[in-house]
Amino acid sequence: MPGEAFGHAAQRIIVDSLGEMRRGIEGTTTEARNWRPDATEMNSLAVPAVHAHSSTREWLCIAYGLALPERDRDSEFEAVAGSPDSLLQSIEAIGADCRTLLQRPANTEWSEPLPDASEPSNVSAAWALLHGVEHRREHLGQMSLTRQIWEQAAGR
Protein backbone atom coordinates (compact mmCIF):
# COMPACT_ATOMS: atom_id res chain seq x y z
CA MET A 1 0.00 0.00 0.00
CA PRO A 2 1.58 3.31 -0.99
CA GLY A 3 2.17 5.03 2.34
CA GLU A 4 2.50 8.59 1.10
CA ALA A 5 -0.65 8.48 -1.05
CA PHE A 6 -2.55 6.72 1.72
CA GLY A 7 -1.58 9.36 4.30
CA HIS A 8 -2.40 12.22 1.91
CA ALA A 9 -5.84 10.78 1.18
CA ALA A 10 -6.61 10.45 4.90
CA GLN A 11 -5.35 13.97 5.50
CA ARG A 12 -7.60 15.36 2.79
CA ILE A 13 -10.68 13.62 4.18
CA ILE A 14 -9.96 14.74 7.75
CA VAL A 15 -9.22 18.34 6.75
CA ASP A 16 -12.35 18.46 4.58
CA SER A 17 -14.45 17.07 7.41
CA LEU A 18 -13.04 19.72 9.76
CA GLY A 19 -14.41 22.37 7.41
CA GLU A 20 -17.76 20.60 7.20
CA MET A 21 -17.91 20.34 10.98
CA ARG A 22 -17.08 24.03 11.34
CA ARG A 23 -19.86 24.94 8.86
CA GLY A 24 -22.29 22.71 10.78
CA ILE A 25 -21.64 24.67 13.96
CA GLU A 26 -21.24 28.20 12.59
CA GLY A 27 -24.33 30.34 12.81
CA THR A 28 -25.88 28.30 15.61
CA THR A 29 -26.78 29.68 18.99
CA THR A 30 -25.41 28.29 22.23
CA GLU A 31 -28.84 26.78 22.81
CA ALA A 32 -28.72 25.03 19.42
CA ARG A 33 -25.22 23.64 20.03
CA ASN A 34 -26.30 22.16 23.37
CA TRP A 35 -29.83 21.03 22.41
CA ARG A 36 -30.49 17.29 22.33
CA PRO A 37 -33.32 15.92 20.16
CA ASP A 38 -34.19 13.61 23.04
CA ALA A 39 -32.99 15.27 26.21
CA THR A 40 -31.25 12.18 27.57
CA GLU A 41 -30.70 9.63 24.81
CA MET A 42 -29.28 11.64 21.92
CA ASN A 43 -26.28 13.90 21.51
CA SER A 44 -26.15 17.64 21.01
CA LEU A 45 -24.00 19.21 18.29
CA ALA A 46 -21.26 19.76 20.87
CA VAL A 47 -20.87 16.10 21.85
CA PRO A 48 -19.94 14.55 18.48
CA ALA A 49 -17.81 17.58 17.63
CA VAL A 50 -15.67 17.10 20.73
CA HIS A 51 -15.73 13.29 20.65
CA ALA A 52 -14.95 12.98 16.93
CA HIS A 53 -11.91 15.21 17.22
CA SER A 54 -10.53 13.50 20.31
CA SER A 55 -11.14 10.07 18.85
CA THR A 56 -9.54 10.98 15.52
CA ARG A 57 -6.46 12.33 17.25
CA GLU A 58 -6.15 9.13 19.30
CA TRP A 59 -6.54 6.84 16.27
CA LEU A 60 -3.95 8.86 14.35
CA CYS A 61 -1.51 8.41 17.22
CA ILE A 62 -2.22 4.67 17.19
CA ALA A 63 -1.75 4.48 13.41
CA TYR A 64 1.58 6.32 13.55
CA GLY A 65 2.82 4.45 16.61
CA LEU A 66 2.89 7.53 18.85
CA ALA A 67 2.09 7.98 22.51
CA LEU A 68 -1.61 8.43 23.12
CA PRO A 69 -2.79 11.91 24.05
CA GLU A 70 -4.38 12.50 27.42
CA ARG A 71 -8.10 11.98 27.04
CA ASP A 72 -11.24 11.69 29.17
CA ARG A 73 -13.57 9.86 26.78
CA ASP A 74 -16.53 9.84 29.17
CA SER A 75 -16.47 13.62 29.53
CA GLU A 76 -16.63 14.00 25.74
CA PHE A 77 -20.21 12.70 25.88
CA GLU A 78 -21.11 15.41 28.38
CA ALA A 79 -19.58 18.26 26.37
CA VAL A 80 -21.39 21.57 26.59
CA ALA A 81 -20.65 24.49 24.30
CA GLY A 82 -20.22 27.71 26.24
CA SER A 83 -19.60 30.97 24.40
CA PRO A 84 -20.37 31.15 20.69
CA ASP A 85 -16.75 30.55 19.73
CA SER A 86 -15.67 28.10 22.44
CA LEU A 87 -16.73 24.95 20.58
CA LEU A 88 -15.13 26.12 17.35
CA GLN A 89 -11.91 27.01 19.19
CA SER A 90 -11.84 23.58 20.83
CA ILE A 91 -12.27 21.65 17.60
CA GLU A 92 -9.83 23.92 15.78
CA ALA A 93 -7.13 23.16 18.38
CA ILE A 94 -7.61 19.41 18.17
CA GLY A 95 -7.99 19.68 14.39
CA ALA A 96 -4.59 21.38 14.26
CA ASP A 97 -3.13 18.46 16.23
CA CYS A 98 -4.67 16.04 13.74
CA ARG A 99 -3.26 17.95 10.75
CA THR A 100 0.19 17.95 12.38
CA LEU A 101 0.01 14.20 12.95
CA LEU A 102 -0.98 13.62 9.32
CA GLN A 103 2.01 15.62 8.09
CA ARG A 104 4.42 13.15 9.64
CA PRO A 105 6.70 11.25 7.26
CA ALA A 106 4.88 8.20 5.92
CA ASN A 107 7.37 5.59 7.14
CA THR A 108 4.61 3.56 8.75
CA GLU A 109 4.26 -0.10 7.86
CA TRP A 110 0.54 0.07 7.18
CA SER A 111 -0.17 -3.65 6.95
CA GLU A 112 1.63 -4.87 10.08
CA PRO A 113 -0.45 -5.62 13.19
CA LEU A 114 0.06 -3.06 15.90
CA PRO A 115 2.06 -4.22 18.90
CA ASP A 116 -0.17 -2.56 21.51
CA ALA A 117 -1.99 -5.37 23.31
CA SER A 118 -4.71 -2.97 24.46
CA GLU A 119 -5.99 -2.72 20.89
CA PRO A 120 -8.02 -5.46 19.19
CA SER A 121 -5.78 -8.21 17.86
CA ASN A 122 -4.51 -7.96 14.30
CA VAL A 123 -5.38 -4.28 13.96
CA SER A 124 -2.99 -2.72 11.50
CA ALA A 125 -1.87 0.89 11.23
CA ALA A 126 -3.98 1.15 8.05
CA TRP A 127 -7.04 -0.05 9.95
CA ALA A 128 -6.41 2.47 12.75
CA LEU A 129 -6.06 5.32 10.25
CA LEU A 130 -9.15 4.35 8.27
CA HIS A 131 -11.15 3.78 11.44
CA GLY A 132 -10.23 7.25 12.66
CA VAL A 133 -11.42 8.71 9.36
CA GLU A 134 -14.67 6.76 9.15
CA HIS A 135 -15.51 7.30 12.81
CA ARG A 136 -15.09 11.04 12.32
CA ARG A 137 -17.34 11.02 9.23
CA GLU A 138 -19.99 9.04 11.13
CA HIS A 139 -20.15 11.72 13.82
CA LEU A 140 -20.22 14.46 11.19
CA GLY A 141 -23.35 12.82 9.79
CA GLN A 142 -24.88 12.75 13.27
CA MET A 143 -24.15 16.45 13.68
CA SER A 144 -25.77 17.24 10.35
CA LEU A 145 -28.90 15.32 11.27
CA THR A 146 -29.07 16.94 14.73
CA ARG A 147 -28.81 20.40 13.19
CA GLN A 148 -31.55 19.57 10.67
CA ILE A 149 -33.83 18.35 13.47
CA TRP A 150 -33.08 21.51 15.50
CA GLU A 151 -33.87 23.76 12.55
CA GLN A 152 -37.10 21.88 11.84
CA ALA A 153 -38.16 22.00 15.50
CA ALA A 154 -37.33 25.72 15.65
CA GLY A 155 -39.34 26.35 12.46
CA ARG A 156 -36.36 27.63 10.47
Biotite code that builds the C-alpha atoms (Angstrom):
import biotite.structure as struc

atoms = struc.array([
    struc.Atom([0.000, 0.000, 0.000], chain_id="A", res_id=1, res_name="MET", atom_name="CA", element="C"),
    struc.Atom([1.580, 3.312, -0.987], chain_id="A", res_id=2, res_name="PRO", atom_name="CA", element="C"),
    struc.Atom([2.170, 5.031, 2.345], chain_id="A", res_id=3, res_name="GLY", atom_name="CA", element="C"),
    struc.Atom([2.495, 8.591, 1.097], chain_id="A", res_id=4, res_name="GLU", atom_name="CA", element="C"),
    struc.Atom([-0.655, 8.482, -1.054], chain_id="A", res_id=5, res_name="ALA", atom_name="CA", element="C"),
    struc.Atom([-2.552, 6.720, 1.725], chain_id="A", res_id=6, res_name="PHE", atom_name="CA", element="C"),
    struc.Atom([-1.585, 9.359, 4.301], chain_id="A", res_id=7, res_name="GLY", atom_name="CA", element="C"),
    struc.Atom([-2.402, 12.222, 1.914], chain_id="A", res_id=8, res_name="HIS", atom_name="CA", element="C"),
    struc.Atom([-5.843, 10.779, 1.179], chain_id="A", res_id=9, res_name="ALA", atom_name="CA", element="C"),
    struc.Atom([-6.608, 10.445, 4.903], chain_id="A", res_id=10, res_name="ALA", atom_name="CA", element="C"),
    struc.Atom([-5.345, 13.971, 5.502], chain_id="A", res_id=11, res_name="GLN", atom_name="CA", element="C"),
    struc.Atom([-7.603, 15.365, 2.785], chain_id="A", res_id=12, res_name="ARG", atom_name="CA", element="C"),
    struc.Atom([-10.681, 13.624, 4.184], chain_id="A", res_id=13, res_name="ILE", atom_name="CA", element="C"),
    struc.Atom([-9.958, 14.744, 7.745], chain_id="A", res_id=14, res_name="ILE", atom_name="CA", element="C"),
    struc.Atom([-9.215, 18.345, 6.751], chain_id="A", res_id=15, res_name="VAL", atom_name="CA", element="C"),
    struc.Atom([-12.353, 18.463, 4.578], chain_id="A", res_id=16, res_name="ASP", atom_name="CA", element="C"),
    struc.Atom([-14.448, 17.070, 7.410], chain_id="A", res_id=17, res_name="SER", atom_name="CA", element="C"),
    struc.Atom([-13.044, 19.724, 9.760], chain_id="A", res_id=18, res_name="LEU", atom_name="CA", element="C"),
    struc.Atom([-14.411, 22.375, 7.409], chain_id="A", res_id=19, res_name="GLY", atom_name="CA", element="C"),
    struc.Atom([-17.761, 20.601, 7.198], chain_id="A", res_id=20, res_name="GLU", atom_name="CA", element="C"),
    struc.Atom([-17.914, 20.335, 10.982], chain_id="A", res_id=21, res_name="MET", atom_name="CA", element="C"),
    struc.Atom([-17.083, 24.026, 11.335], chain_id="A", res_id=22, res_name="ARG", atom_name="CA", element="C"),
    struc.Atom([-19.860, 24.936, 8.859], chain_id="A", res_id=23, res_name="ARG", atom_name="CA", element="C"),
    struc.Atom([-22.287, 22.709, 10.781], chain_id="A", res_id=24, res_name="GLY", atom_name="CA", element="C"),
    struc.Atom([-21.635, 24.675, 13.955], chain_id="A", res_id=25, res_name="ILE", atom_name="CA", element="C"),
    struc.Atom([-21.243, 28.203, 12.592], chain_id="A", res_id=26, res_name="GLU", atom_name="CA", element="C"),
    struc.Atom([-24.333, 30.335, 12.814], chain_id="A", res_id=27, res_name="GLY", atom_name="CA", element="C"),
    struc.Atom([-25.876, 28.296, 15.610], chain_id="A", res_id=28, res_name="THR", atom_name="CA", element="C"),
    struc.Atom([-26.782, 29.678, 18.989], chain_id="A", res_id=29, res_name="THR", atom_name="CA", element="C"),
    struc.Atom([-25.407, 28.291, 22.234], chain_id="A", res_id=30, res_name="THR", atom_name="CA", element="C"),
    struc.Atom([-28.836, 26.780, 22.811], chain_id="A", res_id=31, res_name="GLU", atom_name="CA", element="C"),
    struc.Atom([-28.725, 25.029, 19.417], chain_id="A", res_id=32, res_name="ALA", atom_name="CA", element="C"),
    struc.Atom([-25.216, 23.643, 20.031], chain_id="A", res_id=33, res_name="ARG", atom_name="CA", element="C"),
    struc.Atom([-26.301, 22.157, 23.366], chain_id="A", res_id=34, res_name="ASN", atom_name="CA", element="C"),
    struc.Atom([-29.829, 21.027, 22.409], chain_id="A", res_id=35, res_name="TRP", atom_name="CA", element="C"),
    struc.Atom([-30.490, 17.293, 22.327], chain_id="A", res_id=36, res_name="ARG", atom_name="CA", element="C"),
    struc.Atom([-33.322, 15.921, 20.160], chain_id="A", res_id=37, res_name="PRO", atom_name="CA", element="C"),
    struc.Atom([-34.192, 13.607, 23.038], chain_id="A", res_id=38, res_name="ASP", atom_name="CA", element="C"),
    struc.Atom([-32.987, 15.267, 26.215], chain_id="A", res_id=39, res_name="ALA", atom_name="CA", element="C"),
    struc.Atom([-31.246, 12.176, 27.571], chain_id="A", res_id=40, res_name="THR", atom_name="CA", element="C"),
    struc.Atom([-30.704, 9.633, 24.811], chain_id="A", res_id=41, res_name="GLU", atom_name="CA", element="C"),
    struc.Atom([-29.279, 11.641, 21.918], chain_id="A", res_id=42, res_name="MET", atom_name="CA", element="C"),
    struc.Atom([-26.283, 13.901, 21.510], chain_id="A", res_id=43, res_name="ASN", atom_name="CA", element="C"),
    struc.Atom([-26.146, 17.639, 21.014], chain_id="A", res_id=44, res_name="SER", atom_name="CA", element="C"),
    struc.Atom([-23.997, 19.210, 18.290], chain_id="A", res_id=45, res_name="LEU", atom_name="CA", element="C"),
    struc.Atom([-21.265, 19.759, 20.872], chain_id="A", res_id=46, res_name="ALA", atom_name="CA", element="C"),
    struc.Atom([-20.869, 16.098, 21.849], chain_id="A", res_id=47, res_name="VAL", atom_name="CA", element="C"),
    struc.Atom([-19.942, 14.546, 18.482], chain_id="A", res_id=48, res_name="PRO", atom_name="CA", element="C"),
    struc.Atom([-17.808, 17.582, 17.626], chain_id="A", res_id=49, res_name="ALA", atom_name="CA", element="C"),
    struc.Atom([-15.671, 17.097, 20.725], chain_id="A", res_id=50, res_name="VAL", atom_name="CA", element="C"),
    struc.Atom([-15.729, 13.291, 20.652], chain_id="A", res_id=51, res_name="HIS", atom_name="CA", element="C"),
    struc.Atom([-14.951, 12.980, 16.932], chain_id="A", res_id=52, res_name="ALA", atom_name="CA", element="C"),
    struc.Atom([-11.910, 15.215, 17.217], chain_id="A", res_id=53, res_name="HIS", atom_name="CA", element="C"),
    struc.Atom([-10.527, 13.504, 20.309], chain_id="A", res_id=54, res_name="SER", atom_name="CA", element="C"),
    struc.Atom([-11.140, 10.067, 18.854], chain_id="A", res_id=55, res_name="SER", atom_name="CA", element="C"),
    struc.Atom([-9.538, 10.984, 15.518], chain_id="A", res_id=56, res_name="THR", atom_name="CA", element="C"),
    struc.Atom([-6.459, 12.331, 17.253], chain_id="A", res_id=57, res_name="ARG", atom_name="CA", element="C"),
    struc.Atom([-6.154, 9.135, 19.302], chain_id="A", res_id=58, res_name="GLU", atom_name="CA", element="C"),
    struc.Atom([-6.542, 6.840, 16.265], chain_id="A", res_id=59, res_name="TRP", atom_name="CA", element="C"),
    struc.Atom([-3.946, 8.859, 14.347], chain_id="A", res_id=60, res_name="LEU", atom_name="CA", element="C"),
    struc.Atom([-1.505, 8.413, 17.224], chain_id="A", res_id=61, res_name="CYS", atom_name="CA", element="C"),
    struc.Atom([-2.219, 4.672, 17.192], chain_id="A", res_id=62, res_name="ILE", atom_name="CA", element="C"),
    struc.Atom([-1.749, 4.484, 13.407], chain_id="A", res_id=63, res_name="ALA", atom_name="CA", element="C"),
    struc.Atom([1.576, 6.325, 13.546], chain_id="A", res_id=64, res_name="TYR", atom_name="CA", element="C"),
    struc.Atom([2.821, 4.453, 16.610], chain_id="A", res_id=65, res_name="GLY", atom_name="CA", element="C"),
    struc.Atom([2.890, 7.534, 18.847], chain_id="A", res_id=66, res_name="LEU", atom_name="CA", element="C"),
    struc.Atom([2.086, 7.979, 22.511], chain_id="A", res_id=67, res_name="ALA", atom_name="CA", element="C"),
    struc.Atom([-1.611, 8.427, 23.117], chain_id="A", res_id=68, res_name="LEU", atom_name="CA", element="C"),
    struc.Atom([-2.788, 11.913, 24.051], chain_id="A", res_id=69, res_name="PRO", atom_name="CA", element="C"),
    struc.Atom([-4.376, 12.496, 27.415], chain_id="A", res_id=70, res_name="GLU", atom_name="CA", element="C"),
    struc.Atom([-8.096, 11.984, 27.035], chain_id="A", res_id=71, res_name="ARG", atom_name="CA", element="C"),
    struc.Atom([-11.240, 11.693, 29.167], chain_id="A", res_id=72, res_name="ASP", atom_name="CA", element="C"),
    struc.Atom([-13.570, 9.863, 26.780], chain_id="A", res_id=73, res_name="ARG", atom_name="CA", element="C"),
    struc.Atom([-16.533, 9.836, 29.174], chain_id="A", res_id=74, res_name="ASP", atom_name="CA", element="C"),
    struc.Atom([-16.474, 13.623, 29.534], chain_id="A", res_id=75, res_name="SER", atom_name="CA", element="C"),
    struc.Atom([-16.634, 14.001, 25.736], chain_id="A", res_id=76, res_name="GLU", atom_name="CA", element="C"),
    struc.Atom([-20.210, 12.704, 25.877], chain_id="A", res_id=77, res_name="PHE", atom_name="CA", element="C"),
    struc.Atom([-21.115, 15.411, 28.376], chain_id="A", res_id=78, res_name="GLU", atom_name="CA", element="C"),
    struc.Atom([-19.580, 18.257, 26.368], chain_id="A", res_id=79, res_name="ALA", atom_name="CA", element="C"),
    struc.Atom([-21.389, 21.569, 26.593], chain_id="A", res_id=80, res_name="VAL", atom_name="CA", element="C"),
    struc.Atom([-20.646, 24.489, 24.303], chain_id="A", res_id=81, res_name="ALA", atom_name="CA", element="C"),
    struc.Atom([-20.217, 27.710, 26.241], chain_id="A", res_id=82, res_name="GLY", atom_name="CA", element="C"),
    struc.Atom([-19.599, 30.967, 24.401], chain_id="A", res_id=83, res_name="SER", atom_name="CA", element="C"),
    struc.Atom([-20.370, 31.149, 20.688], chain_id="A", res_id=84, res_name="PRO", atom_name="CA", element="C"),
    struc.Atom([-16.746, 30.549, 19.726], chain_id="A", res_id=85, res_name="ASP", atom_name="CA", element="C"),
    struc.Atom([-15.665, 28.102, 22.442], chain_id="A", res_id=86, res_name="SER", atom_name="CA", element="C"),
    struc.Atom([-16.733, 24.952, 20.580], chain_id="A", res_id=87, res_name="LEU", atom_name="CA", element="C"),
    struc.Atom([-15.132, 26.122, 17.352], chain_id="A", res_id=88, res_name="LEU", atom_name="CA", element="C"),
    struc.Atom([-11.911, 27.007, 19.194], chain_id="A", res_id=89, res_name="GLN", atom_name="CA", element="C"),
    struc.Atom([-11.836, 23.578, 20.828], chain_id="A", res_id=90, res_name="SER", atom_name="CA", element="C"),
    struc.Atom([-12.273, 21.652, 17.600], chain_id="A", res_id=91, res_name="ILE", atom_name="CA", element="C"),
    struc.Atom([-9.828, 23.920, 15.785], chain_id="A", res_id=92, res_name="GLU", atom_name="CA", element="C"),
    struc.Atom([-7.132, 23.164, 18.382], chain_id="A", res_id=93, res_name="ALA", atom_name="CA", element="C"),
    struc.Atom([-7.614, 19.406, 18.167], chain_id="A", res_id=94, res_name="ILE", atom_name="CA", element="C"),
    struc.Atom([-7.992, 19.683, 14.387], chain_id="A", res_id=95, res_name="GLY", atom_name="CA", element="C"),
    struc.Atom([-4.588, 21.379, 14.259], chain_id="A", res_id=96, res_name="ALA", atom_name="CA", element="C"),
    struc.Atom([-3.127, 18.465, 16.234], chain_id="A", res_id=97, res_name="ASP", atom_name="CA", element="C"),
    struc.Atom([-4.668, 16.038, 13.735], chain_id="A", res_id=98, res_name="CYS", atom_name="CA", element="C"),
    struc.Atom([-3.256, 17.948, 10.753], chain_id="A", res_id=99, res_name="ARG", atom_name="CA", element="C"),
    struc.Atom([0.190, 17.947, 12.378], chain_id="A", res_id=100, res_name="THR", atom_name="CA", element="C"),
    struc.Atom([0.011, 14.198, 12.948], chain_id="A", res_id=101, res_name="LEU", atom_name="CA", element="C"),
    struc.Atom([-0.977, 13.625, 9.321], chain_id="A", res_id=102, res_name="LEU", atom_name="CA", element="C"),
    struc.Atom([2.007, 15.620, 8.087], chain_id="A", res_id=103, res_name="GLN", atom_name="CA", element="C"),
    struc.Atom([4.422, 13.150, 9.642], chain_id="A", res_id=104, res_name="ARG", atom_name="CA", element="C"),
    struc.Atom([6.700, 11.253, 7.264], chain_id="A", res_id=105, res_name="PRO", atom_name="CA", element="C"),
    struc.Atom([4.880, 8.204, 5.925], chain_id="A", res_id=106, res_name="ALA", atom_name="CA", element="C"),
    struc.Atom([7.371, 5.594, 7.137], chain_id="A", res_id=107, res_name="ASN", atom_name="CA", element="C"),
    struc.Atom([4.609, 3.564, 8.747], chain_id="A", res_id=108, res_name="THR", atom_name="CA", element="C"),
    struc.Atom([4.258, -0.102, 7.856], chain_id="A", res_id=109, res_name="GLU", atom_name="CA", element="C"),
    struc.Atom([0.542, 0.072, 7.176], chain_id="A", res_id=110, res_name="TRP", atom_name="CA", element="C"),
    struc.Atom([-0.171, -3.652, 6.951], chain_id="A", res_id=111, res_name="SER", atom_name="CA", element="C"),
    struc.Atom([1.632, -4.869, 10.082], chain_id="A", res_id=112, res_name="GLU", atom_name="CA", element="C"),
    struc.Atom([-0.445, -5.624, 13.191], chain_id="A", res_id=113, res_name="PRO", atom_name="CA", element="C"),
    struc.Atom([0.061, -3.055, 15.900], chain_id="A", res_id=114, res_name="LEU", atom_name="CA", element="C"),
    struc.Atom([2.057, -4.225, 18.903], chain_id="A", res_id=115, res_name="PRO", atom_name="CA", element="C"),
    struc.Atom([-0.167, -2.564, 21.505], chain_id="A", res_id=116, res_name="ASP", atom_name="CA", element="C"),
    struc.Atom([-1.993, -5.366, 23.311], chain_id="A", res_id=117, res_name="ALA", atom_name="CA", element="C"),
    struc.Atom([-4.713, -2.974, 24.463], chain_id="A", res_id=118, res_name="SER", atom_name="CA", element="C"),
    struc.Atom([-5.995, -2.720, 20.891], chain_id="A", res_id=119, res_name="GLU", atom_name="CA", element="C"),
    struc.Atom([-8.017, -5.457, 19.192], chain_id="A", res_id=120, res_name="PRO", atom_name="CA", element="C"),
    struc.Atom([-5.777, -8.212, 17.865], chain_id="A", res_id=121, res_name="SER", atom_name="CA", element="C"),
    struc.Atom([-4.509, -7.956, 14.303], chain_id="A", res_id=122, res_name="ASN", atom_name="CA", element="C"),
    struc.Atom([-5.379, -4.279, 13.960], chain_id="A", res_id=123, res_name="VAL", atom_name="CA", element="C"),
    struc.Atom([-2.992, -2.715, 11.498], chain_id="A", res_id=124, res_name="SER", atom_name="CA", element="C"),
    struc.Atom([-1.873, 0.892, 11.230], chain_id="A", res_id=125, res_name="ALA", atom_name="CA", element="C"),
    struc.Atom([-3.981, 1.148, 8.048], chain_id="A", res_id=126, res_name="ALA", atom_name="CA", element="C"),
    struc.Atom([-7.043, -0.052, 9.950], chain_id="A", res_id=127, res_name="TRP", atom_name="CA", element="C"),
    struc.Atom([-6.411, 2.468, 12.748], chain_id="A", res_id=128, res_name="ALA", atom_name="CA", element="C"),
    struc.Atom([-6.058, 5.320, 10.255], chain_id="A", res_id=129, res_name="LEU", atom_name="CA", element="C"),
    struc.Atom([-9.153, 4.351, 8.273], chain_id="A", res_id=130, res_name="LEU", atom_name="CA", element="C"),
    struc.Atom([-11.154, 3.780, 11.438], chain_id="A", res_id=131, res_name="HIS", atom_name="CA", element="C"),
    struc.Atom([-10.230, 7.251, 12.660], chain_id="A", res_id=132, res_name="GLY", atom_name="CA", element="C"),
    struc.Atom([-11.416, 8.714, 9.357], chain_id="A", res_id=133, res_name="VAL", atom_name="CA", element="C"),
    struc.Atom([-14.674, 6.757, 9.149], chain_id="A", res_id=134, res_name="GLU", atom_name="CA", element="C"),
    struc.Atom([-15.514, 7.303, 12.811], chain_id="A", res_id=135, res_name="HIS", atom_name="CA", element="C"),
    struc.Atom([-15.092, 11.039, 12.316], chain_id="A", res_id=136, res_name="ARG", atom_name="CA", element="C"),
    struc.Atom([-17.342, 11.018, 9.234], chain_id="A", res_id=137, res_name="ARG", atom_name="CA", element="C"),
    struc.Atom([-19.989, 9.044, 11.132], chain_id="A", res_id=138, res_name="GLU", atom_name="CA", element="C"),
    struc.Atom([-20.152, 11.725, 13.816], chain_id="A", res_id=139, res_name="HIS", atom_name="CA", element="C"),
    struc.Atom([-20.223, 14.460, 11.192], chain_id="A", res_id=140, res_name="LEU", atom_name="CA", element="C"),
    struc.Atom([-23.352, 12.819, 9.794], chain_id="A", res_id=141, res_name="GLY", atom_name="CA", element="C"),
    struc.Atom([-24.882, 12.747, 13.273], chain_id="A", res_id=142, res_name="GLN", atom_name="CA", element="C"),
    struc.Atom([-24.150, 16.449, 13.678], chain_id="A", res_id=143, res_name="MET", atom_name="CA", element="C"),
    struc.Atom([-25.766, 17.236, 10.350], chain_id="A", res_id=144, res_name="SER", atom_name="CA", element="C"),
    struc.Atom([-28.899, 15.324, 11.271], chain_id="A", res_id=145, res_name="LEU", atom_name="CA", element="C"),
    struc.Atom([-29.069, 16.944, 14.726], chain_id="A", res_id=146, res_name="THR", atom_name="CA", element="C"),
    struc.Atom([-28.812, 20.404, 13.185], chain_id="A", res_id=147, res_name="ARG", atom_name="CA", element="C"),
    struc.Atom([-31.549, 19.573, 10.675], chain_id="A", res_id=148, res_name="GLN", atom_name="CA", element="C"),
    struc.Atom([-33.833, 18.355, 13.472], chain_id="A", res_id=149, res_name="ILE", atom_name="CA", element="C"),
    struc.Atom([-33.081, 21.512, 15.504], chain_id="A", res_id=150, res_name="TRP", atom_name="CA", element="C"),
    struc.Atom([-33.867, 23.761, 12.553], chain_id="A", res_id=151, res_name="GLU", atom_name="CA", element="C"),
    struc.Atom([-37.101, 21.884, 11.835], chain_id="A", res_id=152, res_name="GLN", atom_name="CA", element="C"),
    struc.Atom([-38.159, 22.003, 15.504], chain_id="A", res_id=153, res_name="ALA", atom_name="CA", element="C"),
    struc.Atom([-37.328, 25.719, 15.653], chain_id="A", res_id=154, res_name="ALA", atom_name="CA", element="C"),
    struc.Atom([-39.343, 26.348, 12.461], chain_id="A", res_id=155, res_name="GLY", atom_name="CA", element="C"),
    struc.Atom([-36.360, 27.627, 10.473], chain_id="A", res_id=156, res_name="ARG", atom_name="CA", element="C"),
])
